[in-house]
Amino acid sequence: MSPLLKRHPDCDRYAASDLDPQRKDVGVPVANLNPVLAIPACESATLQYPNIARLTYQLGRAYYKANNFTAALQQFHKSADQGFAPAQSNGDQIAGRVYKIRNPEGDQEDSCGLGA
């Protein structure tokens, strides 16, 4: 079986999106995702198969749930660059959420911190 088609049981079980048509398990809504379980499982899977964008995306979801937004965005961008559609659509939405969390007063700085 091609490594691209292989299941990565722990990462898939703990972090697969319930909205991802490529998921290999039932899928977990982000509200129910447990980052304590998902992060090590998906870090291991992405180290073994760094070119499987689905796993990279799932690692990003786990980091996001753990409020590690910088790491989450890195994984979403990497997955999007690999052509993974859910990361391409969700990356911008999540970047916007992260900006709002970091700038609750709605200051005039842009998301890069360069100012208006």
Backbone bond lengths (Angstrom), bond angles and torsions (degrees), N, CA, C in turn:
res aa  C-N    CA-C-N  psi(-1)  N-CA   C-N-CA  omega(-1)  CA-C   N-CA-C  phi
1 M - - - 1.460 - - 1.522 108.75 -
2 S 1.301 115.86 136.55 1.460 121.64 178.12 1.523 109.96 -63.06
3 P 1.352 117.55 141.13 1.473 118.47 177.71 1.519 112.23 -60.98
4 L 1.333 117.91 -24.15 1.462 119.60 179.19 1.526 111.62 -69.42
5 L 1.324 116.63 -24.10 1.457 120.30 -178.69 1.527 112.29 -98.66
6 K 1.306 117.05 -11.74 1.461 120.67 -178.06 1.516 111.57 -63.17
7 R 1.294 113.88 147.43 1.449 121.19 171.23 1.511 108.73 -83.96
8 H 1.272 116.96 146.47 1.459 123.65 173.89 1.517 104.57 -119.14
9 P 1.344 115.64 85.57 1.468 120.86 -163.65 1.513 116.16 -48.07
10 D 1.322 118.40 -48.83 1.460 118.11 -175.64 1.519 112.08 -71.06
11 C 1.314 117.87 -46.29 1.466 120.14 179.24 1.528 110.01 -62.85
12 D 1.331 116.67 -44.24 1.464 119.65 178.95 1.522 111.80 -64.61
13 R 1.302 117.22 -40.34 1.468 120.90 -178.61 1.525 111.15 -67.15
14 Y 1.328 116.68 -41.55 1.467 120.46 -172.58 1.530 114.34 -89.91
15 A 1.340 118.19 -22.30 1.468 117.44 -170.46 1.524 115.68 -135.84
16 A 1.320 119.38 -1.50 1.468 119.70 179.48 1.523 109.77 -63.52
17 S 1.308 115.83 135.64 1.460 120.39 178.22 1.523 109.76 -72.52
18 D 1.312 116.05 136.68 1.452 120.64 176.31 1.529 111.52 -69.49
19 L 1.325 117.37 -11.84 1.470 121.83 179.26 1.527 112.84 -100.23
20 D 1.322 117.61 -2.60 1.464 122.41 -176.60 1.524 110.24 -85.39
21 P 1.335 118.33 115.78 1.459 119.84 179.68 1.534 113.08 -68.01
22 Q 1.341 118.36 -15.97 1.457 121.67 179.34 1.529 112.62 -92.78
23 R 1.322 117.90 0.45 1.463 119.88 -176.10 1.523 110.30 -59.50
24 K 1.324 114.77 152.35 1.462 121.98 -178.11 1.522 111.54 -108.04
25 D 1.318 117.40 4.69 1.457 122.91 178.89 1.524 107.09 -141.48
26 V 1.300 116.84 -175.75 1.461 121.75 -176.73 1.523 112.04 -58.22
27 G 1.303 117.44 -41.63 1.462 121.62 -177.02 1.515 111.17 101.35
28 V 1.328 114.37 148.48 1.460 121.85 -175.39 1.528 108.60 -126.79
29 P 1.316 117.92 121.10 1.472 118.19 172.45 1.529 108.98 -59.90
30 V 1.315 117.30 145.40 1.468 120.23 -176.57 1.525 111.54 -56.58
31 A 1.310 118.08 -31.37 1.469 120.87 179.18 1.525 111.72 -63.59
32 N 1.330 117.71 -27.08 1.463 121.46 -177.96 1.527 112.86 -101.49
33 L 1.316 117.80 0.15 1.459 121.57 -176.91 1.523 110.16 -70.59
34 N 1.318 116.98 133.04 1.466 122.55 179.20 1.532 108.05 -104.32
35 P 1.333 118.52 102.43 1.461 120.25 -175.99 1.532 113.72 -66.21
36 V 1.313 117.90 -25.03 1.473 120.71 178.67 1.529 109.82 -62.13
37 L 1.313 117.31 -36.24 1.456 121.71 177.39 1.526 111.82 -87.17
38 A 1.327 116.27 -40.94 1.462 120.82 -172.08 1.526 113.62 -72.28
39 I 1.318 118.42 -40.31 1.467 120.21 -175.22 1.531 111.94 -60.72
40 P 1.327 120.16 -53.90 1.468 117.47 -179.31 1.530 112.63 -64.16
41 A 1.328 117.13 -35.87 1.468 119.78 179.74 1.525 110.97 -64.72
42 C 1.322 116.43 -43.23 1.463 119.89 -177.75 1.527 112.29 -78.95
43 E 1.324 117.85 -31.00 1.468 119.25 173.93 1.528 109.56 -62.46
44 S 1.309 116.88 -43.08 1.467 121.16 178.13 1.529 110.67 -62.89
45 A 1.324 116.75 -44.87 1.467 120.68 -179.09 1.523 111.49 -64.56
46 T 1.341 117.63 -41.28 1.471 119.54 -178.85 1.521 111.88 -73.11
47 L 1.319 117.87 -27.25 1.466 119.59 173.92 1.525 110.35 -68.19
48 Q 1.312 116.00 -38.99 1.462 120.76 -179.76 1.528 111.28 -73.65
49 Y 1.317 117.47 -38.61 1.469 122.80 -177.10 1.534 110.20 -132.68
50 P 1.326 117.75 74.30 1.469 120.80 -175.34 1.530 114.23 -67.16
51 N 1.306 118.12 -15.81 1.462 120.35 -177.48 1.517 113.78 -97.96
52 I 1.315 117.50 8.17 1.465 120.15 175.45 1.522 107.40 -94.44
53 A 1.315 115.22 102.10 1.466 121.90 -173.71 1.522 112.67 -60.78
54 R 1.317 117.71 -32.75 1.462 121.47 179.22 1.525 110.63 -59.70
55 L 1.326 117.03 -41.84 1.466 120.57 -179.85 1.526 111.07 -68.79
56 T 1.325 116.23 -39.24 1.464 121.21 177.44 1.528 110.07 -61.44
57 Y 1.314 116.13 -43.02 1.455 121.63 177.79 1.526 111.03 -61.78
58 Q 1.329 116.27 -43.66 1.459 120.42 179.90 1.525 111.10 -63.94
59 L 1.318 117.62 -36.99 1.458 120.76 175.31 1.530 109.73 -63.66
60 G 1.314 116.93 -40.80 1.465 120.69 176.25 1.519 112.10 -60.14
61 R 1.321 117.41 -40.95 1.469 121.09 177.30 1.531 110.72 -61.29
62 A 1.335 115.88 -41.02 1.467 119.80 -179.33 1.529 110.83 -66.12
63 Y 1.338 116.52 -43.45 1.465 119.77 177.20 1.529 110.79 -62.95
64 Y 1.323 116.86 -40.77 1.460 121.15 179.03 1.533 110.45 -59.09
65 K 1.320 116.06 -46.63 1.470 120.25 -179.56 1.530 110.96 -63.44
66 A 1.347 116.38 -30.32 1.465 120.95 178.59 1.528 112.18 -83.47
67 N 1.326 117.51 5.74 1.466 123.98 -178.74 1.524 112.95 64.82
68 N 1.323 117.48 22.76 1.459 122.01 173.77 1.530 106.18 -95.53
69 F 1.327 115.46 76.80 1.456 121.21 -170.43 1.524 113.12 -68.29
70 T 1.315 117.56 -34.59 1.459 120.22 179.01 1.523 109.94 -62.80
71 A 1.327 117.05 -48.50 1.469 120.78 178.94 1.527 110.69 -65.23
72 A 1.324 117.60 -38.44 1.464 121.01 179.05 1.522 110.65 -60.68
73 L 1.332 116.43 -48.18 1.466 119.60 -179.18 1.523 111.74 -63.47
74 Q 1.318 117.34 -37.20 1.468 119.78 177.09 1.522 110.67 -60.41
75 Q 1.316 116.87 -43.77 1.458 120.49 -179.56 1.526 111.56 -69.56
76 F 1.329 117.32 -39.79 1.469 119.92 178.16 1.526 111.02 -64.22
77 H 1.331 116.99 -41.75 1.468 119.95 178.77 1.520 111.04 -65.40
78 K 1.320 116.40 -41.43 1.466 119.81 178.43 1.528 110.33 -62.41
79 S 1.304 116.57 -45.04 1.461 121.06 179.68 1.532 111.03 -64.78
80 A 1.321 116.70 -40.36 1.463 120.69 177.46 1.526 110.88 -63.91
81 D 1.336 116.42 -41.09 1.461 120.59 178.10 1.528 111.43 -63.07
82 Q 1.329 116.43 -26.23 1.461 121.33 177.66 1.525 111.62 -84.52
83 G 1.338 116.66 1.99 1.456 121.44 175.58 1.512 115.90 88.72
84 F 1.325 117.96 15.98 1.460 120.79 -178.57 1.529 109.31 -81.11
85 A 1.320 116.80 112.53 1.467 122.58 -172.19 1.529 114.42 -56.54
86 P 1.338 120.34 -46.04 1.470 117.79 179.70 1.529 113.03 -59.08
87 A 1.310 117.37 -35.39 1.469 120.02 178.44 1.515 110.84 -70.11
88 Q 1.318 116.67 -34.73 1.459 119.73 179.81 1.522 111.18 -65.48
89 S 1.313 117.15 -38.56 1.464 118.83 -179.30 1.525 112.25 -83.74
90 N 1.320 117.41 -34.58 1.461 120.37 -176.54 1.512 114.12 -83.59
91 G 1.323 118.18 -26.32 1.459 120.97 -176.73 1.514 112.72 -57.32
92 D 1.325 117.78 -46.01 1.460 120.84 -179.95 1.524 111.57 -67.24
93 Q 1.332 117.02 -39.90 1.465 120.24 178.63 1.523 110.74 -62.43
94 I 1.313 115.62 -43.25 1.459 119.96 -178.76 1.521 110.56 -69.81
95 A 1.325 117.75 -37.60 1.461 120.33 176.49 1.525 109.74 -59.65
96 G 1.317 117.09 -40.39 1.461 120.69 177.12 1.513 112.50 -63.84
97 R 1.330 116.89 -41.55 1.468 121.09 177.88 1.517 111.06 -64.16
98 V 1.323 115.78 -43.14 1.461 120.34 179.48 1.522 109.80 -61.32
99 Y 1.319 117.25 -43.26 1.464 120.99 178.99 1.533 110.23 -59.64
100 K 1.332 117.20 -44.66 1.463 120.57 -179.64 1.532 111.64 -65.28
101 I 1.324 116.61 -37.03 1.468 119.96 178.16 1.524 110.12 -65.57
102 R 1.327 116.36 -41.94 1.466 120.76 -177.01 1.522 112.35 -78.53
103 N 1.328 116.85 -18.26 1.462 121.27 -177.89 1.524 110.01 -130.03
104 P 1.316 118.02 64.32 1.460 120.60 -174.24 1.523 113.99 -64.84
105 E 1.311 117.55 -21.48 1.466 120.27 -179.78 1.522 112.08 -82.12
106 G 1.352 116.32 -6.93 1.460 119.38 179.56 1.517 112.37 67.76
107 D 1.345 116.88 38.91 1.460 119.48 -179.00 1.527 110.89 -62.45
108 Q 1.292 116.98 175.25 1.459 122.81 -172.56 1.523 114.01 -85.91
109 E 1.336 117.71 -0.67 1.456 119.03 178.88 1.521 110.38 -72.97
110 D 1.321 116.45 145.13 1.442 119.12 175.76 1.529 109.42 -82.00
111 S 1.332 117.16 177.35 1.459 121.17 -174.23 1.525 112.20 -65.96
112 C 1.326 118.48 -16.72 1.466 120.55 177.63 1.517 111.91 -91.08
113 G 1.317 116.67 -4.11 1.460 120.41 179.22 1.514 112.96 78.06
114 L 1.345 117.46 20.04 1.460 120.74 -176.74 1.524 113.18 -94.77
115 G 1.303 117.00 -7.45 1.457 119.58 -179.55 1.504 112.29 91.07
116 A 1.330 116.69 165.42 1.469 121.45 -176.85 1.506 112.05 -77.60
